Structure formats: C-alpha cells, structure tokens
Amino acid sequence: MTWAVRYSSSFWKSVEKVLRGLSGKEREKLILKLDELATVLQETPYPVHKFDLRKVAGRDRIEIRVRLGKYRVVYWVLKEERTILLVGFFRRDETTYREK
C-alpha cells in the first residue's frame, strides 16, 4: 500500500528560492535528492534505511525532519489519510527549528 505525497505552497516557495541561488551542478544534485525522497516516502513515511530523519520534538502531530546535506525537509505524517505533507524546506542554521 502506498502513501500519497503532497507539497505545501510554502514548501515550493522555499525550494525555488534556494534553487535560484545554486549553481547548475548543485541545483541538479538537490533536485535529484528531493525526487529520491518523494519516491521513498511513497513506500514508507519513515525511511530510516535511506535518510537521516528525526521526529521534531514538542509537536502535537507527527512531524519529521530529514537531513539532505546542509538542507532540511520537514513533513507531517497524516496516518488516517495515508498522506505525507511536505511543509518545510530550510538551510540548516541555529534558528532552523525555533518556533516563530
């Protein structure tokens, strides 16, 4: 049974902003990693065999952080709908996980 992978509009805005600032080779590498993540998430919401992931502490929903080099992807697991919703894309720094 597969999972549906959906993307928030803020996720795409963040990705596009980062991609504009990257060289061609870096851009291609990041796009391939994001594609690989989306493909693996269709199989399982917790791909610990492929990616470094952690549950984000202190959240009332299942929120997972995946490390893709110096970037982080945050997604929610919506079990009842069997859906993964990608909600955040950040360059890692000391403020990445602070509440706003």
C-alpha positions as a printed NumPy array, in Angstrom:
array([[  0.   ,   0.   ,   0.   ],
       [  1.462,   3.344,  -0.992],
       [  1.378,   6.753,   0.637],
       [  0.326,   9.93 ,  -1.147],
       [  2.998,  12.645,  -1.112],
       [  1.704,  16.227,  -1.166],
       [  3.514,  19.569,  -1.   ],
       [  2.502,  22.818,   0.689],
       [  2.847,  26.029,  -1.306],
       [  5.318,  27.373,   1.257],
       [  7.482,  24.278,   0.704],
       [  7.733,  25.012,  -3.037],
       [  8.416,  28.704,  -2.464],
       [ 11.323,  27.812,  -0.179],
       [ 12.721,  25.262,  -2.638],
       [ 12.51 ,  27.694,  -5.56 ],
       [ 14.27 ,  30.425,  -3.576],
       [ 17.148,  28.092,  -2.693],
       [ 17.437,  26.685,  -6.225],
       [ 17.779,  30.172,  -7.713],
       [ 20.905,  30.713,  -5.618],
       [ 22.646,  27.458,  -6.546],
       [ 24.99 ,  26.623,  -9.402],
       [ 23.76 ,  24.223, -12.089],
       [ 25.511,  21.196, -10.618],
       [ 24.364,  21.918,  -7.046],
       [ 20.812,  22.55 ,  -8.276],
       [ 20.723,  19.238, -10.133],
       [ 22.067,  17.337,  -7.122],
       [ 19.45 ,  18.847,  -4.793],
       [ 16.609,  18.164,  -7.245],
       [ 17.695,  14.515,  -7.504],
       [ 17.76 ,  14.201,  -3.694],
       [ 14.278,  15.738,  -3.368],
       [ 12.977,  13.396,  -6.073],
       [ 14.524,  10.403,  -4.312],
       [ 12.935,  11.469,  -1.006],
       [  9.473,  11.807,  -2.602],
       [  9.801,   8.383,  -4.23 ],
       [ 10.879,   6.672,  -0.991],
       [  8.144,   8.411,   1.028],
       [  5.53 ,   6.792,  -1.216],
       [  6.671,   3.45 ,   0.185],
       [  7.071,   4.369,   3.855],
       [  6.684,   7.521,   5.959],
       [  9.804,   6.61 ,   7.965],
       [ 12.638,   5.782,   5.525],
       [ 15.359,   5.337,   8.164],
       [ 17.261,   2.968,   5.856],
       [ 17.754,   5.756,   3.251],
       [ 17.745,   9.09 ,   5.086],
       [ 18.785,  10.66 ,   8.371],
       [ 15.459,  11.538,   9.943],
       [ 14.217,  12.587,  13.361],
       [ 10.858,  13.313,  14.921],
       [ 10.668,  17.014,  15.706],
       [ 10.246,  17.264,  19.484],
       [  7.436,  19.137,  21.163],
       [  4.896,  18.871,  18.371],
       [  1.319,  17.669,  18.769],
       [  1.354,  15.994,  15.348],
       [  3.805,  13.573,  13.761],
       [  6.393,  15.929,  12.302],
       [  9.594,  14.53 ,  10.818],
       [ 12.831,  16.268,   9.862],
       [ 15.   ,  14.805,   7.098],
       [ 18.577,  15.88 ,   6.513],
       [ 19.615,  16.399,   2.887],
       [ 23.166,  17.681,   3.231],
       [ 23.023,  21.244,   4.512],
       [ 19.263,  21.422,   3.9  ],
       [ 16.355,  20.128,   5.946],
       [ 12.946,  18.955,   4.828],
       [ 10.103,  18.881,   7.344],
       [  7.   ,  16.821,   6.709],
       [  3.86 ,  15.738,   8.511],
       [  2.587,  12.167,   8.576],
       [ -1.204,  12.09 ,   8.234],
       [ -1.872,   8.452,   9.105],
       [ -5.64 ,   8.379,   8.627],
       [ -5.332,   9.765,   5.08 ],
       [ -2.118,   7.792,   4.354],
       [ -0.584,  11.078,   3.23 ],
       [  2.809,  12.713,   3.656],
       [  2.646,  16.525,   3.543],
       [  5.961,  18.269,   2.918],
       [  5.673,  21.571,   4.76 ],
       [  9.161,  22.977,   5.203],
       [ 12.472,  23.317,   3.419],
       [ 15.314,  25.104,   5.184],
       [ 19.016,  25.645,   5.023],
       [ 20.36 ,  24.415,   8.354],
       [ 21.441,  27.093,  10.824],
       [ 20.986,  27.818,  14.519],
       [ 17.424,  29.132,  14.007],
       [ 16.107,  26.33 ,  11.79 ],
       [ 13.835,  24.643,  14.361],
       [ 12.779,  27.539,  16.587],
       [  9.086,  28.328,  16.959],
       [  8.045,  31.537,  15.24 ]])
